[in-house]
Amino acid sequence: MHHFYSVIIGTELLNGRRVDKHFTFLNQELQNRGLLHVGSLVIQDSPALIQNCFNMILQDPKSVMFCFGGIGATPDDLTRAIASEVFTGEPLALHVKAKELIVNQFGDEAYPYRINMAMLPPSSELLHNVVNHVPGFSLFNRFFFTPGFPSMAWPMVQEALDKHFLMQPKLYSTSFVVDSTENDLIEIMEALPKELNFSSLPRFVGDKRIVEIYLAHTKQALVEQWSRYFKDAALAKGKTIRDC
């Protein structure tokens, strides 16, 4: 299965001038398709930081990345050049079709700055911009680069997902609460099969410690089998089980 990452670039998100909406949108789109979102990074417009994030994601052979922001024409729009360096090892080059779209949209006002948005990594494929036709771009059907504006970016995400990634079976999940500490349940946790999607979330209710257990898999029978195992094993330890 592909490992989906999101990289959300914008100093304005970190200093509180804007509120990110991309994570929630992408996460829901992936869940709707049964796809696995394994990491999300919100970072400032820093060349070294962007490059390090891209390099990290490139090291995962199953990675697919959606990057939001930084593909415009202002000096702080760094994504295009860094993406070209990291993912192709080559400098930016003029994309003829992107140039055509930008000139058609802005006419003479495409020069001298907006036209720079047509300088893209070699081998880029374009993502359609439904708002003003200035495209996003993708590389190798794995790495997708969109503007920071949701109205432009989100249709590009949907276009890419629909075109390149098959709908996967949705996860069947269950969750329940055990009146316990996590420490008392570790032996049970260790017995769960690795293919099961599992997490434990400890909480306090007043001065009482509880653990919320989450189990998921595409096979309902597997989830039900190991949910029964977990509950029975916890009950054998004298624990109380409750629904969430």
Backbone torsions as a table, in degrees:
resi	resn	phi	psi	omega
1	MET	NA	142.9	176.7
2	HIS	-65.6	149.4	174.0
3	HIS	-106.6	111.4	-176.4
4	PHE	-92.3	132.9	176.8
5	TYR	-120.1	148.6	169.2
6	SER	-121.4	135.9	174.1
7	VAL	-121.8	118.5	-174.1
8	ILE	-115.6	111.1	-170.8
9	ILE	-103.5	126.6	176.2
10	GLY	168.8	108.7	176.7
11	THR	-57.8	-31.3	-178.9
12	GLU	-64.9	-21.2	176.4
13	LEU	-76.8	-36.0	-176.2
14	LEU	-80.9	-27.1	178.5
15	ASN	-95.2	5.4	172.4
16	GLY	87.6	4.6	179.5
17	ARG	-75.1	-24.3	176.7
18	ARG	-136.2	157.5	177.1
19	VAL	-111.7	128.2	-179.2
20	ASP	-68.5	137.3	174.3
21	LYS	-122.4	-8.5	-174.2
22	HIS	-67.6	-40.7	-176.9
23	PHE	-58.4	-50.0	-178.0
24	THR	-60.2	-42.6	-179.9
25	PHE	-63.2	-53.1	-176.9
26	LEU	-63.7	-41.8	-179.1
27	ASN	-58.9	-41.6	180.0
28	GLN	-69.4	-41.0	178.4
29	GLU	-60.7	-40.6	179.1
30	LEU	-68.4	-43.7	178.8
31	GLN	-61.0	-40.1	-179.5
32	ASN	-61.5	-25.5	-177.3
33	ARG	-103.2	3.5	-178.5
34	GLY	70.5	26.9	-178.0
35	LEU	-101.5	156.2	-168.1
36	LEU	-103.6	113.5	176.4
37	HIS	-91.4	108.7	-172.1
38	VAL	-101.4	-15.6	-178.3
39	GLY	-164.5	145.3	177.1
40	SER	-140.3	132.0	-177.6
41	LEU	-125.4	129.1	171.3
42	VAL	-109.8	117.4	-171.2
43	ILE	-133.1	159.2	177.9
44	GLN	-81.1	169.0	-179.4
45	ASP	-77.6	69.8	-179.0
46	SER	-117.9	121.9	-177.7
47	PRO	-54.8	-45.8	-177.8
48	ALA	-65.5	-40.2	-178.4
49	LEU	-68.2	-43.9	177.8
50	ILE	-61.0	-46.1	-179.8
51	GLN	-61.3	-43.8	179.5
52	ASN	-62.7	-40.4	178.4
53	CYS	-64.2	-44.9	179.5
54	PHE	-62.7	-42.8	-179.8
55	ASN	-63.3	-40.8	178.7
56	MET	-60.7	-45.9	-178.5
57	ILE	-67.0	-36.2	178.8
58	LEU	-62.9	-28.1	-178.7
59	GLN	-70.0	-18.4	177.8
60	ASP	-86.8	111.8	-176.5
61	PRO	-65.4	-15.5	179.0
62	LYS	-101.0	7.6	-171.7
63	SER	-71.6	143.9	165.9
64	VAL	-131.5	133.3	-175.3
65	MET	-124.2	136.6	166.1
66	PHE	-112.2	119.9	-178.5
67	CYS	-111.5	132.9	-177.6
68	PHE	-117.1	123.9	173.0
69	GLY	99.2	157.3	172.1
70	GLY	84.2	16.2	-179.7
71	ILE	-109.8	14.7	179.5
72	GLY	-81.7	-156.6	-172.4
73	ALA	-113.0	3.6	-178.5
74	THR	-86.8	164.2	-175.4
75	PRO	-60.1	-24.2	-179.9
76	ASP	-90.3	5.1	175.9
77	ASP	-90.0	97.3	-168.7
78	LEU	-107.5	-9.0	-167.7
79	THR	-63.8	-43.1	-175.0
80	ARG	-59.6	-48.6	-176.8
81	ALA	-67.3	-41.3	-178.8
82	ILE	-69.5	-39.6	177.0
83	ALA	-60.5	-40.2	179.5
84	SER	-63.6	-42.7	180.0
85	GLU	-64.9	-46.5	-173.8
86	VAL	-74.2	-46.2	-169.1
87	PHE	-93.5	-19.8	178.7
88	THR	-121.8	-19.9	-176.2
89	GLY	70.2	16.5	-178.0
90	GLU	-128.9	159.3	177.3
91	PRO	-74.4	165.4	175.8
92	LEU	-60.1	149.8	177.8
93	ALA	-137.3	153.9	180.0
94	LEU	-68.1	125.4	174.9
95	HIS	-95.5	114.3	-170.8
96	VAL	-61.6	-44.1	-178.4
97	LYS	-67.8	-39.1	177.2
98	ALA	-62.4	-41.2	176.5
99	LYS	-58.9	-45.1	-179.7
100	GLU	-60.2	-44.1	-179.6
101	LEU	-64.2	-40.9	-178.5
102	ILE	-68.7	-42.8	179.1
103	VAL	-65.8	-40.7	177.9
104	ASN	-62.5	-34.0	-177.8
105	GLN	-77.9	-40.8	-169.8
106	PHE	-113.0	-11.6	-179.0
107	GLY	60.9	-134.4	-178.7
108	ASP	-63.5	-25.6	-179.4
109	GLU	-73.2	-3.9	173.7
110	ALA	-67.2	-21.7	-178.0
111	TYR	-110.1	145.5	5.8
112	PRO	-96.3	-2.1	-168.6
113	TYR	-105.4	-49.7	-174.1
114	ARG	-58.4	-30.5	-178.1
115	ILE	-62.3	-20.8	178.3
116	ASN	-62.4	-21.0	178.4
117	MET	-70.2	-10.0	174.5
118	ALA	-87.9	-3.8	174.2
119	MET	-84.6	107.8	-172.4
120	LEU	-128.5	162.8	175.1
121	PRO	-59.7	143.3	175.7
122	PRO	-55.5	146.2	-179.9
123	SER	74.9	10.7	178.4
124	SER	-65.7	139.5	167.2
125	GLU	-107.1	146.7	-172.0
126	LEU	-89.8	147.3	172.3
127	LEU	-110.3	130.6	-172.5
128	HIS	-71.7	133.3	176.5
129	ASN	-100.0	111.4	-175.1
130	VAL	-77.0	-11.0	-176.8
131	VAL	-91.0	-54.9	-176.5
132	ASN	-134.0	10.5	173.6
133	HIS	70.8	1.1	173.0
134	VAL	-77.1	115.5	-165.5
135	PRO	-78.8	155.2	158.2
136	GLY	-84.5	-172.4	-179.4
137	PHE	-152.3	162.3	177.9
138	SER	-136.3	160.7	178.2
139	LEU	-129.5	123.6	170.9
140	PHE	60.9	25.3	-179.9
141	ASN	57.1	24.7	-178.3
142	ARG	-130.1	-32.9	-172.8
143	PHE	-120.4	119.0	-170.4
144	PHE	-120.6	132.4	-172.4
145	PHE	-124.0	121.1	-174.1
146	THR	-128.0	162.9	176.0
147	PRO	-67.5	170.1	177.6
148	GLY	-79.3	-15.2	-178.0
149	PHE	-78.8	122.1	-179.9
150	PRO	-55.7	-38.4	-177.7
151	SER	-62.4	-27.3	177.1
152	MET	-91.6	-42.3	-171.2
153	ALA	-73.2	-41.8	-170.4
154	TRP	-65.8	-41.2	174.0
155	PRO	-62.3	-31.6	176.5
156	MET	-65.3	-41.5	177.8
157	VAL	-60.4	-47.6	-179.3
158	GLN	-63.7	-39.8	176.7
159	GLU	-58.9	-47.3	-177.7
160	ALA	-66.2	-44.2	-179.7
161	LEU	-63.9	-44.0	-179.3
162	ASP	-65.1	-33.9	-174.8
163	LYS	-81.9	-37.8	-167.1
164	HIS	-111.8	-14.1	-171.3
165	PHE	-131.9	119.9	-179.1
166	LEU	-69.0	146.2	173.8
167	MET	-62.3	131.5	-179.9
168	GLN	-104.6	157.5	176.5
169	PRO	-58.3	136.6	-179.8
170	LYS	-74.0	152.3	178.3
171	LEU	-73.6	137.6	166.9
172	TYR	-94.3	130.7	-174.4
173	SER	-133.3	158.1	173.2
174	THR	-144.8	152.9	176.9
175	SER	-145.7	149.8	-179.5
176	PHE	-156.0	165.4	-176.5
177	VAL	-111.7	135.7	174.4
178	VAL	-114.7	127.3	175.2
179	ASP	-75.9	93.4	-172.1
180	SER	-171.0	170.1	164.8
181	THR	-89.4	157.3	175.2
182	GLU	-61.8	-37.0	-176.5
183	ASN	-57.0	-37.3	-178.9
184	ASP	-74.0	-10.0	-175.8
185	LEU	-110.4	-0.5	-173.4
186	ILE	-60.7	-40.3	179.8
187	GLU	-59.3	-39.4	177.8
188	ILE	-67.7	-44.0	179.7
189	MET	-58.3	-41.1	-177.0
190	GLU	-66.8	-21.0	-179.7
191	ALA	-82.0	-13.6	-178.2
192	LEU	-68.1	142.6	178.9
193	PRO	-67.5	146.9	-174.4
194	LYS	-65.4	-27.7	-177.6
195	GLU	-74.9	-10.4	178.4
196	LEU	-79.7	133.1	175.3
197	ASN	-79.1	115.3	-172.0
198	PHE	-132.2	141.9	169.8
199	SER	-151.2	152.7	174.7
200	SER	-125.9	137.8	-177.1
201	LEU	-127.2	103.4	-180.0
202	PRO	-77.0	145.2	178.7
203	ARG	-145.7	163.1	171.2
204	PHE	-109.9	135.1	169.6
205	VAL	-119.0	100.1	-168.7
206	GLY	65.9	-125.2	176.7
207	ASP	-100.7	12.9	-177.4
208	LYS	-99.7	134.6	-179.8
209	ARG	-97.1	132.1	177.7
210	ILE	-133.3	163.5	178.6
211	VAL	-132.4	125.5	173.8
212	GLU	-90.5	123.6	-178.4
213	ILE	-104.2	133.8	179.2
214	TYR	-125.0	128.3	177.6
215	LEU	-129.2	137.9	-179.7
216	ALA	-152.0	150.1	175.5
217	HIS	-168.0	161.9	176.7
218	THR	-71.0	-20.8	179.4
219	LYS	-97.5	111.5	-178.0
220	GLN	-59.6	-40.1	-177.2
221	ALA	-61.6	-37.0	179.5
222	LEU	-65.8	-42.4	178.7
223	VAL	-62.9	-45.5	-178.7
224	GLU	-64.7	-39.9	179.5
225	GLN	-59.6	-49.1	-175.1
226	TRP	-81.5	-20.8	170.8
227	SER	-66.4	-43.7	176.6
228	ARG	-62.5	-42.4	179.3
229	TYR	-59.4	-47.4	-177.0
230	PHE	-62.2	-46.5	-178.2
231	LYS	-64.6	-44.2	-179.7
232	ASP	-62.5	-41.5	-179.7
233	ALA	-67.3	-37.3	178.4
234	ALA	-68.5	-41.4	177.7
235	LEU	-61.9	-36.9	178.3
236	ALA	-64.6	-22.8	176.8
237	LYS	-89.5	5.2	179.0
238	GLY	84.1	16.8	-178.2
239	LYS	-88.2	157.4	176.4
240	THR	-101.9	135.9	-179.0
241	ILE	-109.9	134.3	176.3
242	ARG	-136.1	152.8	172.7
243	ASP	-70.6	153.0	177.9
244	CYS	-70.6	NA	NA
